[in-house]
């Protein structure tokens, strides 16, 4: 376990986050989940973050408020309260002001961040470069966008992006074709000399440009490219020195069937040895974690997990399911009212802690609805 | 009529009223937690009482009545102690449907009390009702409350 402790930063009053192989952050909007994840990136990759920011002309003059505005986005300097805010990473206090003052030596990047705003990274169907954004935009979005640009320009010149025989297991390609792309292929097209991503059988007539894709497809394509980046077509399991993956709101715009496929892809990431942190507003994600917990405790076979996901029981998928059943899972609830995070990894639907039984508020509404209906029906005249 | 009188007025339950939680079997009592036992208005073992009259029916287990501090009348918790498993949802739902039907007919002296129809797990509760199962149950007036029914003074 790795521990991250955050006190009095933004909306977070106290968050003690023990991190396992797969980590889920839940909680209402603006409770600090994204701040915690971006701080994690900063703590792991301080040198690389500073080098990237410097490379693209961001200058924070060694002071922390300017650094926070440049890194987290305009106005985010307000999250840090001098003398009150504290961060501990791996049990050691981190001096963020000192970090901003002195540039660290860059080492290879270890955490890959897929931000919630990923739909913004494609403009007219092509990934935007880092410098295409306003200086007040969050670093995580700009950096992710730049990585996608580099990926499609260097690794896919003139090729089809999906389906791609060298990318993702065939089982995933089939599932994505069924649940996301609906027989459309994702291709690189050219209008005069401008490259763009389109969906369709070929170039020209019949190809669908970015603006007519479904909302789910627009959300999913940057995520797919991010997964391509993390799962290189070679024999190596991971890209470069990357050990951590942050994926914010994986469910964005997706139908529950597509969410199931993305969750299986997340299981593949952990099978490849990545530690993964997800933030989510989807009760389906917690249903999946609850299932993992009980199947693990019951020593169930990986086939059972694949049945839950309606996935084929091929040797490759069984390996992924097996990894999901053996890795550690932590679920943290960010409670907006108290500003305190709670470990709700037990996901006990009968817990007296409303945060745990209501799964961080994700099943609160349906719980109340069922209670009201049951009472009304039981007392119907 | 209060709960005790209503029980006496119900066919086949005439002599079934018990004080406190005495209608429950010893192994069932740990599944019921009451904030103030003095506010218990009695209990009935419906299953046993109706065994002869309705041997083939999906009979319900117990009725527990409580005087909540914020309610004028006694409130009745119709409680079924039953194994927790997704495969039992249909079984317990059928029992709840039988109960609702019985309350409209023979059990009508007890129908006037506000009630909850609750499934309390008799064993481990490591099961998760799917969204549609919860809705199937709710539509039958039934709710699952885990392995313990907690009755508080205020409701």
Interface residues (C-beta under 8 A of the other chain):
Chain A: X287 X290 X291 X294 X297 X349 X350 X366 X369 X370 X371 X373 X374 X375 X377 X378 X379 X380
Chain B: X78 X100 X114 X115 X116 X117 X125 X126 X128 X129 X131 X134 X135 X137 X138 X139 X140 X141 X142 X143 X145 X146 X147 X148
